Amino acid sequence: MLADARARAQAAQAQGQPYSVALARTIAAQALVMLDRPAEALTDIDAALDYVTMLRDDGEHERLRLIHRGSLSLPIAGEDLGDLDALEAWARVGRAAALTRLHRWSEARVAVDEARPLVRGFSRRHLRRNLDALADEVARADGAGAEALGAIDRSLRDPEMPEEQRRAARYERAAHLVDEGRYDEATREALMVIRDAEDDPSLTARARQVLGAALAAQGLDDDADATLRAAFDGFRDTHDHPAVLMAAPGLAWRLTERSRIDDAVAVLDQALLSARAINERGSEADLLGARGTAYDLAGDTMQAVDSFADAIRVAESIPDAVRAADARHGEAIVRGRTGDPHEAVEALALLDEAAATYTREGLPERAAECTHEAAALLGNLGSFESARQRYITARDAYAAIPEILRADDPDAITDCAFNLRVIDSILRGDTAPTAIPPDAFGTGGHRMQHAPPGSQE
């Protein structure tokens, strides 16, 4: 069909028959969509629609079609005088199909809306059904809430849907129910998918991921952790490396928050194998940084510093300046937490380098956080003049940043102002260094804690 449509299009173009060209290219596009070549199909469809627009603007095609319908004895002049509205309807639906296959969801939505007025009426019910199916596919992939759930529920009402697709749709339904906060329903749906998908370990793992999210949202932390770990293990066992990389950071963070540091590190180490297996260098750098944080929270400074150093090395090899700055920031936090003045000097150098990178990369909020960290560190070291300058710089930088970018640390300006008052009191002699308030110099960016010199956390 494709070769024949191509030949007809070429012949019609040579003979100057725009309608026939548009018709042949629309047919070719339909064949290309069926052959899973949507990008090529889109080229043909757009060309066909250009011809349709030309014919409408010219008006001659419609005039001849009406004359021909009014006189059965009148011979066809020049080319097949088909129904231009029907041709455009086929082309518009084909365009929506091609964009949907390309996962260009926002454009597909527009294409569906553009096709909708053209598929009305009994004679175009087949096109209308096709368009409805495309609209549901877009809603399931890119929609949210009632729109996505409605599309999934309509698909589930199809008695001819294969069982494999039915289970996948039910998994999607469970995931959307979690997004909607309907956790009881999501739990039931996910459990049924797990029960019915024993022969599909990949789907079982995905359903467990959804179930774990629903359980966590209900405060059932032990069950959630066990379920999310089972999902992670399922992704790993089926060699679904992208899913492993998606699941690992959240699972590791949950485990870290519950003081299960060894388990968190094990998850991150397993995820690193997946990142390296598919050469995801950015993910590798992120995972190394997360592992550094986990080691730091476990009190293993050496392992934490080594992990962040590895993250810097990987990020620079990509190269990715922001990821490298993130890792330097993390390493600075580790070194600054030790209370060792020599480590503090290294931490200050790392924070300055990270801040400079963030500034160059257009991330002023992160640069301000680094300066804030450095101010807190200097305050704890007793370098009050230097700390004062850093606090002023951080405060002014925060103030210049749109409030939405300060949402993660809304008290940053307040903290800078508080510590500036403490420092000014010390410098005036009103407060002795031994009488510094216990909550001074304690937060820094990201609410990280710095230990006073000589202390151990």
Solvent accessible surface area in square Angstrom, and as a share of the most:
residue,aa,sasa,rsa
1,M,132,0.59
2,L,33,0.16
3,A,83,0.64
4,D,84,0.44
5,A,1,0.01
6,R,83,0.30
7,A,57,0.44
8,R,106,0.39
9,A,11,0.09
10,Q,129,0.57
11,A,47,0.37
12,A,6,0.05
13,Q,107,0.48
14,A,91,0.71
15,Q,120,0.53
16,G,58,0.56
17,Q,36,0.16
18,P,27,0.17
19,Y,10,0.04
20,S,24,0.15
21,V,1,0.01
22,A,0,0.00
23,L,48,0.24
24,A,0,0.00
25,R,58,0.21
26,T,3,0.02
27,I,38,0.19
28,A,1,0.01
29,A,1,0.01
30,Q,49,0.22
31,A,6,0.04
32,L,0,0.00
33,V,27,0.15
34,M,154,0.69
35,L,99,0.49
36,D,107,0.55
37,R,95,0.35
38,P,17,0.10
39,A,61,0.47
40,E,72,0.32
41,A,0,0.00
42,L,16,0.08
43,T,88,0.51
44,D,1,0.01
45,I,1,0.00
46,D,52,0.27
47,A,19,0.15
48,A,0,0.00
49,L,14,0.07
50,D,99,0.51
51,Y,46,0.17
52,V,2,0.01
53,T,73,0.42
54,M,93,0.41
55,L,13,0.06
56,R,100,0.37
57,D,117,0.61
58,D,95,0.49
59,G,33,0.32
60,E,70,0.32
61,H,9,0.04
62,E,59,0.27
63,R,121,0.44
64,L,45,0.22
65,R,22,0.08
66,L,104,0.52
67,I,72,0.37
68,H,50,0.22
69,R,146,0.53
70,G,70,0.67
71,S,41,0.27
72,L,167,0.83
73,S,104,0.67
74,L,72,0.36
75,P,104,0.65
76,I,95,0.48
77,A,55,0.43
78,G,65,0.62
79,E,31,0.14
80,D,80,0.42
81,L,23,0.11
82,G,16,0.16
83,D,46,0.24
84,L,4,0.02
85,D,55,0.29
86,A,28,0.21
87,L,7,0.03
88,E,21,0.09
89,A,0,0.00
90,W,102,0.36
91,A,0,0.00
92,R,53,0.19
93,V,10,0.06
94,G,11,0.10
95,R,51,0.19
96,A,0,0.00
97,A,13,0.10
98,A,0,0.00
99,L,0,0.00
100,T,0,0.00
101,R,95,0.35
102,L,53,0.26
103,H,121,0.54
104,R,97,0.35
105,W,50,0.17
106,S,79,0.51
107,E,70,0.32
108,A,0,0.00
109,R,77,0.28
110,V,84,0.48
111,A,2,0.02
112,V,8,0.05
113,D,97,0.50
114,E,77,0.34
115,A,0,0.00
116,R,82,0.30
117,P,70,0.44
118,L,34,0.17
119,V,1,0.00
120,R,164,0.60
121,G,42,0.41
122,F,155,0.64
123,S,100,0.64
124,R,46,0.17
125,R,95,0.35
126,H,99,0.44
127,L,6,0.03
128,R,75,0.27
129,R,143,0.52
130,N,55,0.28
131,L,0,0.00
132,D,63,0.32
133,A,64,0.50
134,L,11,0.06
135,A,29,0.22
136,D,25,0.13
137,E,68,0.31
138,V,3,0.02
139,A,5,0.04
140,R,58,0.21
141,A,57,0.45
142,D,67,0.35
143,G,14,0.13
144,A,73,0.57
145,G,10,0.09
146,A,87,0.67
147,E,78,0.35
148,A,0,0.00
149,L,10,0.05
150,G,23,0.22
151,A,0,0.00
152,I,0,0.00
153,D,41,0.21
154,R,118,0.43
155,S,20,0.13
156,L,34,0.17
157,R,165,0.60
158,D,63,0.33
159,P,123,0.78
160,E,150,0.67
161,M,27,0.12
162,P,73,0.46
163,E,97,0.43
164,E,119,0.53
165,Q,102,0.45
166,R,52,0.19
167,R,27,0.10
168,A,34,0.26
169,A,0,0.00
170,R,32,0.12
171,Y,42,0.16
172,E,46,0.21
173,R,49,0.18
174,A,1,0.00
175,A,29,0.23
176,H,25,0.11
177,L,0,0.00
178,V,27,0.16
179,D,109,0.56
180,E,82,0.37
181,G,36,0.35
182,R,96,0.35
183,Y,70,0.26
184,D,88,0.46
185,E,55,0.25
186,A,0,0.00
187,T,23,0.14
188,R,138,0.50
189,E,15,0.07
190,A,0,0.00
191,L,92,0.46
192,M,76,0.34
193,V,0,0.00
194,I,30,0.15
195,R,149,0.54
196,D,46,0.24
197,A,0,0.00
198,E,151,0.68
199,D,111,0.58
200,D,32,0.17
201,P,81,0.51
202,S,39,0.25
203,L,3,0.02
204,T,14,0.08
205,A,1,0.01
206,R,82,0.30
207,A,1,0.01
208,R,83,0.30
209,Q,44,0.20
210,V,15,0.09
211,L,13,0.07
212,G,0,0.00
213,A,42,0.33
214,A,0,0.00
215,L,20,0.10
216,A,28,0.21
217,A,53,0.41
218,Q,68,0.30
219,G,53,0.51
220,L,83,0.41
221,D,52,0.27
222,D,102,0.53
223,D,78,0.41
224,A,0,0.00
225,D,3,0.02
226,A,67,0.52
227,T,19,0.11
228,L,17,0.08
229,R,61,0.22
230,A,36,0.28
231,A,0,0.00
232,F,0,0.00
233,D,36,0.19
234,G,15,0.14
235,F,2,0.01
236,R,87,0.32
237,D,91,0.47
238,T,48,0.28
239,H,136,0.61
240,D,43,0.22
241,H,42,0.19
242,P,90,0.57
243,A,13,0.10
244,V,1,0.00
245,L,24,0.12
246,M,125,0.56
247,A,5,0.04
248,A,0,0.00
249,P,67,0.42
250,G,45,0.43
251,L,6,0.03
252,A,5,0.04
253,W,143,0.50
254,R,54,0.20
255,L,2,0.01
256,T,13,0.08
257,E,113,0.51
258,R,86,0.31
259,S,94,0.61
260,R,96,0.35
261,I,25,0.13
262,D,122,0.63
263,D,50,0.26
264,A,0,0.00
265,V,13,0.08
266,A,38,0.30
267,V,0,0.00
268,L,2,0.01
269,D,52,0.27
270,Q,40,0.18
271,A,0,0.00
272,L,2,0.01
273,L,121,0.60
274,S,5,0.03
275,A,0,0.00
276,R,120,0.44
277,A,66,0.51
278,I,70,0.36
279,N,112,0.57
280,E,74,0.33
281,R,81,0.29
282,G,11,0.11
283,S,28,0.18
284,E,6,0.03
285,A,5,0.04
286,D,72,0.37
287,L,6,0.03
288,L,1,0.01
289,G,15,0.14
290,A,38,0.30
291,R,43,0.16
292,G,0,0.00
293,T,45,0.26
294,A,2,0.02
295,Y,36,0.14
296,D,17,0.09
297,L,84,0.42
298,A,56,0.43
299,G,62,0.59
300,D,52,0.27
301,T,51,0.29
302,M,150,0.67
303,Q,81,0.36
304,A,0,0.00
305,V,21,0.12
306,D,73,0.38
307,S,2,0.01
308,F,9,0.04
309,A,47,0.36
310,D,46,0.24
311,A,1,0.01
312,I,20,0.10
313,R,130,0.47
314,V,0,0.00
315,A,0,0.00
316,E,86,0.39
317,S,66,0.42
318,I,70,0.35
319,P,113,0.71
320,D,33,0.17
321,A,47,0.36
322,V,35,0.20
323,R,79,0.29
324,A,3,0.02
325,A,1,0.00
326,D,58,0.30
327,A,6,0.04
328,R,31,0.11
329,H,12,0.05
330,G,14,0.13
331,E,12,0.06
332,A,1,0.01
333,I,6,0.03
334,V,2,0.01
335,R,44,0.16
336,G,2,0.02
337,R,49,0.18
338,T,26,0.15
339,G,8,0.08
340,D,55,0.28
341,P,72,0.45
342,H,150,0.67
343,E,46,0.21
344,A,3,0.02
345,V,99,0.57
346,E,88,0.39
347,A,0,0.00
348,L,26,0.13
349,A,59,0.46
350,L,24,0.12
351,L,1,0.01
352,D,67,0.35
353,E,84,0.38
354,A,0,0.00
355,A,16,0.12
356,A,46,0.36
357,T,8,0.05
358,Y,2,0.01
359,T,91,0.53
360,R,171,0.62
361,E,85,0.38
362,G,54,0.52
363,L,40,0.20
364,P,63,0.40
365,E,29,0.13
366,R,80,0.29
367,A,12,0.10
368,A,1,0.01
369,E,15,0.07
370,C,1,0.00
371,T,21,0.12
372,H,1,0.00
373,E,0,0.00
374,A,1,0.00
375,A,0,0.00
376,A,0,0.00
377,L,3,0.02
378,L,15,0.08
379,G,3,0.03
380,N,21,0.11
381,L,50,0.25
382,G,38,0.37
383,S,46,0.30
384,F,29,0.12
385,E,108,0.48
386,S,54,0.35
387,A,0,0.00
388,R,70,0.25
389,Q,101,0.45
390,R,61,0.22
391,Y,0,0.00
392,I,41,0.21
393,T,76,0.44
394,A,0,0.00
395,R,83,0.30
396,D,73,0.38
397,A,34,0.26
398,Y,4,0.02
399,A,68,0.53
400,A,88,0.68
401,I,8,0.04
402,P,80,0.50
403,E,134,0.60
404,I,139,0.71
405,L,84,0.42
406,R,45,0.16
407,A,68,0.53
408,D,117,0.60
409,D,15,0.08
410,P,92,0.58
411,D,95,0.49
412,A,1,0.01
413,I,52,0.26
414,T,90,0.52
415,D,20,0.10
416,C,0,0.00
417,A,31,0.24
418,F,52,0.22
419,N,0,0.00
420,L,13,0.07
421,R,150,0.55
422,V,12,0.07
423,I,0,0.00
424,D,39,0.20
425,S,18,0.11
426,I,17,0.09
427,L,77,0.38
428,R,162,0.59
429,G,61,0.59
430,D,99,0.51
431,T,30,0.17
432,A,52,0.40
433,P,84,0.53
434,T,138,0.80
435,A,65,0.50
436,I,46,0.24
437,P,45,0.29
438,P,140,0.88
439,D,92,0.48
440,A,9,0.07
441,F,5,0.02
442,G,13,0.12
443,T,45,0.26
444,G,1,0.01
445,G,0,0.00
446,H,83,0.37
447,R,152,0.55
448,M,64,0.29
449,Q,87,0.39
450,H,10,0.04
451,A,4,0.03
452,P,73,0.46
453,P,61,0.38
454,G,73,0.70
455,S,40,0.26
456,Q,151,0.67
457,E,126,0.57
